[in-house]
């Protein structure tokens, strides 16, 4: 039994069966699947809903924004209402959102179901999932369960494009959400098989002001981060207009900076409010005292930077495969399969590995493997058989994902008292979502900036292009730049002078591939930063699991 004390409160832990772990893993798979699956169905959704690419991309981007906004609230509600109850409420909201999306007649209905309802549902589900695991098992047994659940998250994110591509091609993009409804309904029917670790004594209360501040602060921060790839980070690539009024002109201060500054100011206000409640002896939304633990603070830094680098790579690799190598969405998913399988297999062995090695060492080894795998991808991808050159690096990178994920969760969430684990889980998931959004935004804007810069340099140095072409190309703004495959570039230049056409295709190819490579290097530096942050994490060797930890589910 795993108990924590604070005043009259303590957590009553219960056993966790293999079947319950599988159910929690499916929940994690669904939430992760939604973050990557629909990019491959973009064109089908646009045609079906008679909308625009930008509209669907906005709906996709809004999902992690909602997640980041409500994750802390989800963690606290799990303490107040009970972990299993909040998980079931989250599942019901998530399933309703999936059903609304599957039946959506227009973009507005799709955004309501997918972005808002599924986002809120996931924000309630995820903290409850990890807290149930960590309060229901002990030691290496807990690490093993976390490994299985974490591996399902990795599988959901990595297999999302492949599965969604196959479903969209053979049936419809709506069928993907319909299958989510079926999965949610099945889990809700089996709810009694899930354990219910609960408070004994006085339950905490919900800090309504803190909840509102956290939702707004993290929402504005996430929105600012996502604006980086649209408006740029320092000066506005394009004007910001609202209701026909131009608020920020092109070339002015980027709205990205303003939104991030506003989000940071609101976060500071949130911190002041939380400290004030703690001083008055009231329950805050999050107890900031958790951050005094080096396992929590350094673990959060390592987790955020790792997630930034990892998500940035998940953006760069598909761009290389689909644009540079011109692979279909389905073949891209097949190429990513080895990475996914390696991540799943290694993560599932987390409990066994943690009995022999320290959690910190496993995290450091995983980050190191990710850096090595990324370096292999950058170095080994050549002009001859680039797909084969990419595979070894993908395998090593996948091993690193599987090795780093489970101990990271254990170090952060298990580093606090049991009655604080739902809060720590919410904080950990919020930080992870913020890191994911930041990594995608940085990688996207860096890719475009490097591509535009390289193309301009090559254009100026060209001895083939006439002056008129140079003037036209150099006048193109970064916001209007788009990475094109060689075939797409050739199609756009149909009818041009052969020498000029070949020169422009070469400029596009070299600039694009250099931008991809240097963006990958930048993401590798973020992974290295995460590796450095792990030096402050104390060693926490996991003891062997007790007999009680292997006990059956208490379905009370």
C-alpha positions in Angstrom: 0.0 0.0 0.0 1.2 3.4 -0.9 0.1 6.1 1.5 0.8 9.8 1.9 -0.1 12.0 4.9 -1.0 15.7 5.2 -3.2 16.6 8.1 -6.2 14.3 8.1 -5.7 13.3 4.4 -4.3 10.2 3.0 -4.6 8.2 -0.2 -6.1 4.7 0.0 -4.3 2.8 -2.7 -5.7 -0.3 -4.4 -4.3 -3.0 -6.6 -4.0 -2.7 -10.4 -4.5 -5.7 -12.7 -3.0 -6.2 -16.1 -6.5 -5.8 -17.6 -6.9 -2.4 -15.9 -3.4 -1.4 -17.2 -4.6 -2.3 -20.7 -7.7 -0.2 -20.4 -5.7 2.8 -19.1 -3.3 2.2 -22.0 -6.1 2.4 -24.5 -7.2 5.7 -23.0 -3.7 7.1 -23.4 -3.5 5.7 -27.0 -6.7 7.6 -27.9 -5.5 10.9 -26.6 -2.1 10.6 -28.3 -3.7 9.4 -31.5 -5.7 12.6 -31.8 -2.6 14.7 -31.8 -1.1 13.3 -35.0 -3.7 11.4 -36.9 -5.7 14.0 -38.9 -2.8 15.8 -40.6 -2.9 13.1 -43.3 -6.6 13.6 -43.9 -6.4 17.3 -44.3 -7.4 17.4 -48.0 -10.3 15.0 -47.5 -11.7 17.1 -44.6 -11.4 20.3 -46.6 -13.3 18.8 -49.5 -16.0 17.2 -47.3 -16.7 20.2 -45.1 -16.3 22.7 -48.0 -13.8 24.7 -46.0 -10.1 25.9 -46.2 -6.8 24.3 -45.3 -6.2 27.2 -42.9 -9.5 26.5 -41.2 -8.8 22.8 -40.6 -5.2 23.6 -39.4 -6.6 26.1 -36.9 -8.9 23.4 -35.5 -6.0 21.0 -35.3 -3.9 23.6 -33.5 -6.7 24.4 -31.0 -6.7 20.9 -29.6 -3.3 21.1 -27.8 -4.2 24.7 -26.7 -7.3 23.4 -24.9 -5.2 20.6 -23.4 -2.6 23.0 -22.0 -5.3 25.3 -20.6 -7.3 22.7 -18.6 -4.7 20.1 -17.6 -4.0 21.6 -14.1 -7.7 21.8 -13.4 -8.1 18.2 -14.5 -5.4 17.1 -12.0 -7.1 19.0 -9.2 -10.6 17.7 -10.0 -9.2 14.2 -9.8 -8.3 14.9 -6.1 -11.6 16.4 -5.3 -14.1 14.1 -7.1 -12.0 10.9 -7.2 -9.5 9.6 -9.9 -11.8 7.0 -11.4 -14.8 9.3 -11.5 -12.9 12.1 -13.2 -11.5 9.6 -15.7 -15.0 8.4 -16.6 -16.3 12.0 -16.9 -13.4 12.8 -19.2 -14.0 9.7 -21.3 -17.7 10.6 -21.6 -16.9 14.2 -22.8 -14.2 12.9 -25.1 -16.5 10.3 -26.7 -19.2 12.9 -27.1 -16.7 15.2 -28.9 -15.6 12.3 -31.2 -19.2 11.6 -32.1 -19.9 15.3 -32.8 -16.8 15.4 -35.0 -17.8 12.2 -36.9 -21.2 13.7 -37.7 -20.1 17.3 -38.1 -21.7 19.1 -41.1 -19.3 22.0 -41.1 -16.0 23.3 -39.7 -17.7 24.9 -36.7 -19.2 21.6 -35.5 -15.9 19.9 -36.1 -14.0 22.5 -34.0 -16.6 22.1 -31.2 -16.3 18.3 -31.1 -12.6 17.8 -31.9 -10.8 20.8 -30.5 -13.0 21.8 -27.6 -14.9 18.7 -26.3 -12.1 16.2 -27.0 -9.5 18.6 -25.6 -11.4 19.1 -22.4 -12.0 15.3 -22.1 -8.3 14.5 -22.6 -7.4 17.2 -20.0 -9.5 15.4 -17.5 -8.5 11.9 -18.5 -4.7 12.1 -18.6 -3.8 13.3 -15.1 -6.3 10.7 -13.7 -4.7 7.9 -15.7 -1.1 8.4 -14.5 -2.2 9.1 -10.9 -4.2 5.8 -10.8 -1.2 3.9 -11.9 1.2 5.6 -9.5 -1.1 5.2 -6.5 -2.0 1.6 -7.3 1.4 0.1 -7.7 4.8 0.4 -6.0 8.4 0.4 -7.0 9.4 -1.4 -10.2 5.8 -2.6 -10.5 4.8 1.1 -10.9 7.5 1.7 -13.4 6.4 -1.3 -15.4 2.8 -0.1 -15.5 3.9 3.4 -16.4 6.0 1.9 -19.1 3.1 0.1 -20.6 0.8 3.1 -20.5 3.6 5.3 -21.8 4.3 2.9 -24.6 0.7 3.2 -25.7 1.0 7.0 -25.8 4.1 6.6 -28.1 2.2 4.1 -30.2 -0.8 6.4 -30.5 1.3 9.4 -31.6 3.5 7.4 -34.0 0.8 5.2 -35.5 -1.7 8.0 -35.9 -0.7 9.0 -39.4 -0.5 5.4 -40.6 -3.8 4.3 -39.2 -5.7 7.5 -40.0 -4.2 7.4 -43.6 -5.4 3.8 -44.0 -8.9 4.5 -42.6 -9.3 7.7 -44.6 -8.2 6.0 -47.8 -10.4 2.9 -47.4 -13.5 4.4 -45.7 -13.6 8.0 -44.6 -11.9 10.4 -42.2 -15.2 10.4 -40.2 -14.7 6.6 -39.5 -11.5 7.4 -37.5 -13.6 9.4 -35.0 -16.4 6.8 -35.1 -13.9 4.1 -34.0 -12.9 6.4 -31.1 -16.5 6.5 -30.0 -16.7 2.7 -30.1 -13.4 2.4 -28.0 -14.7 4.9 -25.4 -18.0 3.1 -25.1 -16.2 -0.2 -24.5 -14.1 1.3 -21.7 -17.1 2.9 -20.1 -18.9 -0.5 -20.1 -15.9 -1.9 -18.2 -15.6 0.9 -15.7 -15.8 -1.4 -12.7 -12.5 -3.1 -13.7 -10.7 0.2 -13.0 -9.3 0.8 -9.5 -10.4 3.8 -7.5 -7.5 5.2 -5.3 -9.3 7.7 -3.1 -8.9 10.2 -0.3 -9.7 9.3 3.3 -10.6 12.3 5.4 -11.0 15.9 4.3 -11.0 16.3 0.5 -9.2 19.4 -1.0 -11.3 22.2 -2.4 -11.2 23.7 -5.9 -9.4 27.0 -6.2 -11.8 28.7 -8.7 -9.7 31.8 -9.2 -6.5 29.7 -9.7 -8.3 27.4 -12.1 -9.5 30.4 -14.2 -6.0 32.0 -14.1 -4.3 28.8 -15.1 -6.7 28.2 -18.0 -6.3 31.7 -19.4 -2.5 31.9 -18.7 -1.6 28.6 -20.3 -4.1 29.2 -23.1 -2.6 32.5 -24.0 0.9 31.1 -23.8 0.0 28.2 -26.0 -1.7 30.5 -28.5 1.3 32.8 -28.6 3.6 29.8 -29.2 1.5 28.6 -32.1 1.4 32.0 -33.7 5.2 31.9 -34.1 5.0 29.9 -37.3 2.3 32.2 -38.8 3.5 35.7 -37.8 7.2 35.2 -36.9 8.8 35.6 -33.5 10.3 39.2 -33.6 8.7 41.2 -36.4 5.4 40.5 -38.0 5.7 38.6 -41.3 2.2 39.7 -42.2 -0.4 42.1 -40.7 -2.7 41.0 -37.9 -6.3 42.1 -38.7 -9.4 41.5 -36.6 -12.9 42.2 -38.0 -11.3 44.1 -40.9 -9.2 46.4 -38.7 -5.4 46.1 -38.9 -4.1 45.9 -35.4 -0.5 45.2 -36.1 1.1 46.2 -39.5 3.5 44.0 -41.4 7.0 44.6 -40.1 5.7 45.7 -36.7 6.2 43.9 -33.4 5.1 40.3 -33.9 1.9 39.4 -32.1 3.7 36.3 -31.1 5.9 38.3 -28.7 2.9 40.2 -27.3 0.9 37.0 -26.7 3.8 35.2 -25.0 4.5 38.3 -22.8 0.8 38.4 -21.8 0.8 34.7 -21.0 4.0 35.1 -18.9 2.4 38.0 -17.0 -0.7 36.0 -16.3 1.5 33.1 -15.2 3.3 35.4 -12.7 -0.1 36.5 -11.4 -1.1 32.9 -11.0 2.0 32.1 -9.0 1.4 35.1 -6.7 -2.2 33.9 -6.2 -1.2 30.3 -5.4 1.5 31.5 -2.9 -1.1 33.7 -1.2 -3.5 30.9 -0.8 -0.8 28.6 0.7 0.2 31.4 3.2 -3.5 31.6 4.3 -3.7 27.9 4.8 -6.1 27.3 1.9 -5.9 24.7 -0.9 -4.3 26.2 -4.0 -4.8 24.7 -7.5 -1.2 23.5 -7.3 1.1 23.4 -4.3 4.2 25.2 -5.5 6.2 23.6 -2.8 6.5 20.6 -5.1 9.0 22.5 -7.2 11.5 22.6 -4.3 12.1 18.9 -5.0 15.0 18.7 -7.5 13.4 15.5 -8.9 10.3 17.6 -9.9 11.9 20.8 -11.0 14.8 19.3 -12.9 12.5 16.6 -14.2 10.1 19.2 -15.6 12.9 21.1 -17.3 14.2 17.9 -18.9 10.8 16.8 -19.9 9.8 20.1 -21.5 13.1 20.4 -23.5 12.9 16.7 -24.5 9.4 17.2 -25.7 10.3 20.3 -27.6 13.1 18.5 -29.5 11.1 15.4 -30.0 8.0 17.1 -31.4 10.1 19.3 -33.6 11.7 16.2 -35.1 8.2 14.6 -35.6 7.5 17.6 -37.8 10.8 17.7 -39.6 10.9 13.9 -40.5 7.5 13.8 -42.3 8.4 17.0 -44.2 11.6 15.3 -45.4 9.8 12.1 -46.3 6.8 13.6 -48.0 8.4 16.7 -49.6 12.0 15.8 -50.2 11.5 12.1 -50.9 7.9 12.6 -52.2 6.5 9.6 -50.2 2.7 9.2 -49.7 1.1 9.6 -46.3 0.8 5.9 -46.0 4.5 5.2 -47.0 5.5 7.9 -44.6 3.7 6.0 -41.8 5.4 2.8 -42.8 8.8 4.5 -42.6 8.0 5.6 -39.1 6.9 2.2 -38.0 10.3 0.9 -36.8 10.7 4.0 -34.6 7.3 3.4 -33.1 7.8 -0.3 -32.5 11.1 0.2 -30.9 9.6 2.9 -28.6 6.7 0.6 -27.6 8.9 -2.5 -27.0 11.4 -0.7 -24.8 8.9 1.3 -22.9 7.0 -1.9 -22.0 10.2 -3.2 -20.3 10.5 -0.1 -18.1 9.7 -2.0 -14.9 12.3 -4.7 -15.5 15.0 -2.1 -16.5 14.3 0.0 -13.4 15.1 -2.9 -11.1 18.7 -2.9 -12.5 19.3 0.7 -13.3 18.5 4.0 -11.6 15.6 6.0 -13.1 17.8 9.0 -13.7 20.3 6.8 -15.6 17.5 5.4 -17.8 16.3 8.9 -18.6 19.8 10.1 -19.4 20.5 7.0 -21.6 17.2 7.6 -23.4 18.0 11.2 -24.1 21.5 10.2 -25.3 20.1 7.6 -27.7 17.7 10.2 -29.1 20.6 12.6 -29.7 22.7 9.8 -31.3 19.8 8.6 -33.5 19.2 12.2 -34.7 22.8 12.6 -35.5 22.7 9.4 -37.5 19.7 10.6 -39.5 21.4 13.9 -40.4 24.7 12.3 -41.3 23.6 9.1 -43.0 20.9 10.5 -45.2 22.7 10.8 -48.6 21.7 11.1 -52.2 21.9 7.3 -52.6 19.0 5.3 -51.0 18.0 8.0 -48.5 15.2 5.9 -47.1 17.7 3.2 -46.1 20.0 5.8 -44.7 17.2 7.1 -42.5 16.2 3.8 -40.9 19.1 3.2 -38.5 18.7 6.6 -37.0 14.9 6.1 -36.7 15.5 2.9 -34.8 18.0 4.4 -32.4 15.7 7.4 -31.9 12.8 5.1 -31.2 14.8 3.2 -28.6 15.6 6.5 -26.9 11.9 7.5 -26.8 10.9 4.2 -25.2 13.8 4.4 -22.7 13.3 8.1 -21.6 9.5 8.3 -21.3 8.6 6.0 -18.4 11.3 7.1 -15.9 10.6 10.7 -16.7 7.0 10.3 -15.6 8.0 8.4 -12.5 10.7 10.9 -11.4 8.4 13.8 -11.6 5.1 12.4 -10.4 6.4 9.9 -7.8 8.8 12.5 -6.4 5.9 14.0 -4.3 3.6 12.7 -1.6 0.8 10.5 -2.8 -1.9 13.1 -2.1 -0.1 15.5 -4.4 0.4 13.1 -7.4 -2.7 14.2 -9.3 -1.5 17.8 -9.0 2.0 16.8 -10.1 0.5 14.8 -13.0 -1.5 17.7 -14.2 1.6 20.0 -13.9 3.7 17.4 -15.8 1.1 17.0 -18.6 0.6 20.8 -18.9 4.4 21.3 -19.2 4.6 18.5 -21.8 1.8 20.0 -23.9 3.4 23.4 -23.7 6.7 21.8 -24.7 5.0 20.0 -27.6 3.4 23.2 -28.9 6.6 25.2 -28.5 8.7 22.5 -30.3 6.3 22.3 -33.3 6.1 26.1 -33.5 9.9 26.6 -33.3 10.6 23.9 -35.8 8.0 25.2 -38.2 9.1 28.8 -38.1 12.8 27.9 -38.1 12.3 25.6 -41.2 10.7 28.4 -43.1 13.2 31.1 -42.0 16.2 28.9 -42.9 14.7 27.9 -46.2 14.0 31.6 -47.2 17.4 32.7 -46.1 19.3 30.0 -48.0 17.1 30.5 -51.2 17.9 34.3 -51.1 21.6 33.7 -50.8 21.6 31.1 -53.6 19.5 33.4 -55.8 21.9 36.4 -55.3 24.9 34.2 -56.1 23.3 32.6 -59.2 25.0 33.3 -62.5 22.1 31.7 -64.5 19.1 33.7 -63.3 18.4 37.1 -65.0 18.1 40.2 -62.8 14.3 40.3 -63.2 14.0 36.8 -61.7 16.3 37.7 -58.8 14.3 40.8 -58.0 11.1 38.9 -58.0 12.4 36.0 -55.8 14.1 38.3 -53.3 10.9 40.3 -52.8 9.0 37.2 -51.6 8.2 37.4 -47.9 9.0 34.6 -45.4 5.3 34.2 -44.6 4.6 33.4 -48.2 7.4 30.8 -48.5 6.3 27.2 -48.9 8.5 24.1 -49.1 7.9 22.3 -52.4 9.0 19.0 -53.7 11.1 18.9 -56.9 8.1 17.7 -58.8 5.9 20.5 -57.5 8.5 23.0 -58.3 8.9 21.6 -61.8 5.1 21.8 -62.4 5.0 25.4 -61.3 7.9 26.2 -63.7 6.4 24.5 -66.7 7.1 26.4 -69.9 10.1 28.3 -68.4 13.5 28.4 -70.1 15.1 25.0 -69.4 18.3 26.5 -67.8 16.4 28.8 -65.6 13.9 26.1 -64.6 16.8 23.7 -63.6 18.5 26.5 -61.6 15.3 27.3 -59.7 14.6 23.6 -59.0 18.2 23.2 -57.7 17.8 26.3 -55.5 14.6 24.9 -54.1 16.1 21.5 -53.4 19.3 22.6 -51.8 17.6 25.3 -49.7 14.9 23.0 -48.6 17.1 20.1 -47.6 19.6 22.4 -45.8 16.8 24.0 -43.8 15.5 20.5 -42.8 19.0 19.4 -41.7 19.7 22.6 -39.7 16.3 22.5 -38.1 17.0 18.9 -37.0 20.3 20.0 -35.5 18.5 22.7 -33.5 16.1 20.1 -32.2 19.1 18.0 -31.2 20.5 20.9 -29.2 17.2 21.0 -27.3 17.5 17.3 -26.5 21.1 18.0 -25.3 19.7 20.7 -23.0 17.3 18.2 -21.5 20.2 15.8 -21.0 22.1 18.5 -19.1 19.1 19.2 -16.9 19.0 15.6 -15.7 22.3 16.2 -13.7 20.2 17.9 -11.0 17.9 14.9 -10.6 18.8 12.7 -7.6 19.3 9.0 -8.0 16.1 7.0 -7.1 16.8 3.3 -7.5 13.5 1.4 -7.5 13.1 -1.5 -5.1 11.6 -4.8 -6.3 7.8 -4.9 -6.2 6.1 -6.1 -3.1 3.6 -9.0 -3.1 0.8 -6.4 -2.4 1.8 -4.4 -5.4 1.0 -7.4 -7.6 -2.4 -7.9 -6.0 -5.7 -8.0 -7.8 -8.0 -5.0 -8.5 -10.1 -3.7 -5.7 -13.2 -2.7 -7.6 -14.9 -1.0 -4.7 
